[in-house]
Amino acid sequence: MTNVSGKTKLYGIVADPIGQVKAPEMMRQVFEQRAIDGVLMPMHVAPQDLAAFTQALRGIQNFGGMVVTVPHKTTIGVLCDEITAAARTVGAVNIVRRDPDGRLFGDILDGRGFVAGLRLHGIEPKGKKIFLAGAGGAANAIAFALAESGVEQLTVYNRSAEKVRAMFARLAPLYPQIKLTVGTRDPQGYELVINATSLGMASTDPLPLDTDRLSSEQIVAEIIMAPTLTPLLAAAQGKGCRIQYGSPMLACQIELMADFMGAT
């Protein structure tokens, strides 16, 4: 464990719930490799408290920044002083740096991390027909990164179709060559099936899509890191699908997160 002293730089990960997060131990390894006297702390913050919490961070002079996850990615951006063009386009933020003057600067790394995680395990999204469940912050980031990678078709299913159409309104002008489709729960016929919702974190959650329609030639990927084997991945395994766990997405962006927060 890190020896915390009065000289230790503080970082955080903010979420609700918080028990599933893996970033603290992963970031500790990065800090150790870089010989940084820093610690990333889990911070359990409910949505109604996010604004007050974020404002308080401005006055903590030894606070360097934070990772942002469910359910705050789409709301934290308006609480920052500045966000990157990518974060504005996606409509979400998952990493925030506190500058020495107390200003907060946000970016989004989820999409790049997810695609890098796929490629790390030999899954190339370019040219594929993809089914994506979700239209929240992580889903938007992943959708833009998939489009940037050159997918042939992107079908997005979400309980609110309006959120999907809002996503496509931003995507279509940038990637007019990609076929964009508002989907249903049926993932049949897609080469890569992705869950970018939080469904599966709790054992009582419904499945994010109709797993009865999966077939053995499909790849099924998660963004959830705990549990490792979500109900969706377990069902996909039962159908003979190749599966991709959620942890590579974070593993492939943790170094980028440290760089962004100035932990160098």
N, C-alpha and C positions, 0 to 999 in steps of 0.2 A: 504494500500500500504506500501511497505517496505520503511523505512527511510534510504535513501542512504547518506553515509558520506564518509569521506576520509579513513575510516577503512573497508568499505564494499568490500567484495570479489566479483569479477565480473566473470560471466559465460555467455555463449551465446548459441543461436541456429542459425545455418546458413542454409539458404535455398534460393531458387529462383523459384517461388515467396515465400513471407513470410507471407502473411495475414492470411493463413489458420492454422498456427501453434497453438497448445494448450499447449505446454510444459511450457511457462513462468508462467502461473497461477498455473499449477500443481506443478511445482518445487517450487514456492513461498510457497505453503502449506507444502511441505517437509521441507524447510528451517525454517519455523515457528515452525513446530513440533520438529525440532532438535535444536532450538534456535541458528541458524546460521545467522550471519550478511552477507547475500549474496543476489545477484539478478541475474536472468537469463534474458538476453536481446535478443530480436529478431535482427538478423543481415542479411540484404538482400544483398547477394553477388552473382553476375553473374559468370558463369563458367570461363570466361576468366580472372576474377579477383581473383580466388580462391587461386592461388599460392602466389601472392603478399600479400593477406589478411592473409593467414596462416603463412607466414614468419614474418609478422608484430606482430603476437600474441606472438612470442617467447620473444619479448622485453617488454611485458606488465607484470610487476612483480606481480600485484594484479589480474591477470587473471588466473582462475583455470581450465578452460576447456570448451568444447562445445558439444552440441548435433548436429548431422549432419543429414540433411534430403535431400529430392529431390532438385536438381538432382546430389548431390555431393558425395553420398555414395560410388560409385565405383571409384572415382578419389582422394578422400582425403587421402586414405591409402598410396599412394606413396609420399605424402607430409609430412607424419609422420616420426619420427626417428625410431619408432618400433611399430609393431602391434602384436596382439595376434595370436596364431596358428589358432584359430577359424576364425578370420578375414581374415587370409591368405587363408584358405580353402574355405571360402565363397566368397572371392574376394570383400569384402565391409567393410566399417567402418561406424558406426553411433554414436560413442561417442569417444571423444578425451580428454585426460588429459594433462594439461601443468604442468610439474614438475618444482621445484624451479630453476633448471639450464636452463630452457627454452626448454628442450626436449619435444617433443610431442609423446604421446603414445596412440594408438587407439585400439578399440575393436568393436565387433558387438553384439548387444543385441536384435535386431528386432525379430529374429526367436523365441528366448526364450519367449519374451514378447507376441508374437502372440499366441503361443501354450498355454501359461499360461492364456491368455485372453479367449481362447476357453474353457479351462477347468473350468475357473471361472464361466462360464455360462452353464456348464454341457454338453459341446461338447467334446467328447474324440476322437482324430484322430486315435488312435491305431486301426489297422485292417481295416481302411476305404479305399475306392477308392476315390481319390482326384483329382480334376481339378484345376490347378493353372494358372492364366493368368499373364504373366510377366516373365522377366528374368533379371531384373535389380538388384540393390543392395538389396533392401528389399525382392524381390522375391527369390533371392539366399539364403538369411538368413532363410526365411520361409521354403524353400524347404529342407534345411539341418535339421532344427528343426523338421519338419514333419517326415523326414526319421528317425531321432533319436528317435521319439516317436513310431515308429513301424507301419507306414501305410502299407497297402497291395499293393497299386498301386498309382503312382504319374504321372499324365499326365500334361505336361506343354505346354501352347500355348503362342507364342510370334511372333510378326511380323517378327523378325529375327530368323529363326530356328537355325542358327549357334550359337546364344547365348544359346539356349536351349541345343544343343549338347555339348557345352563347359561346361555347368552346369552339365550335366549327366556324362561327362568324369571325373569330380571330385567326384560326388556322387557314381557312380557305384562301384568303388573299396572299398568304405567304407561300403556300404549297398547292397551287391550283391543279397540279398533276395527280394528286392523291385522291382516290375515291373515298369520300367521307359519308358514312351511313349511320343514322340513328338506329340502334339495335334493340333487340328484345333479350330475354333471358337465354335464348337459344344460341350456343356457341358453335353449332355444327358447321363444318366446312371451312373453319379458319385454322391456319397452320400454327399460330401462336395465340394462346388464350391467357389473358392477364387479369388478375384481381388487383385493382388499385383502390379498393374500399377498405374500411376498417372491419368489415364483416369477417369473422373468424378469430378475432382476438378473444372473444368470450365464447365459452362452450355452448351457450344458449343462442348464439347468433344464427340466423338463417343463412343458407348458402347464397353467395353473391350471384350465382347463375345456375342454370339447369344442368347439373352434372350428368343426368341420364343421357344427354345429347353429346357427351364427349366420346371420342373414339381413339384408338391406340396410336394413330399416326400423328396426333396433336401433341404440342408442347404446352404445358400449363405452368404459369409463373405466378408467384406471390410477391407482395411487398411487405407483408406482415412477418415480423421476426420472432414473435413469441405468441403462440407456440410455434416451434420450428415446422412441424408437420401439421398444418392447418386442416380443418375438415375438408376444404376444397382440394388440397394436395393429396389427402388420403383417398378421397373419392376418385381423383384423377389416376392415382397409382392403381386403384382397383380396376380401372378401365384400360390399364396398360400404357398410359401416357408417360412420356418423359416429363419430369417435374423440375422446376427451378425454385429453390427456397428464397425467402425474402432477404436473408442476410447479405448476399453479395452487393445489393444496392447501396447499403450503408458502408460496407467494407471498401467499395470503390470510390466513395466520396469523402471518407473520413480525413484523408490527407488534404483534400481540397478545402474542407471545412476548417481545418487547423490553419491553413494558409490564409484563408479569408479573414479569420478572426485575429490574425497577426501573431499567431503562436509559432514564431520562427526564431 
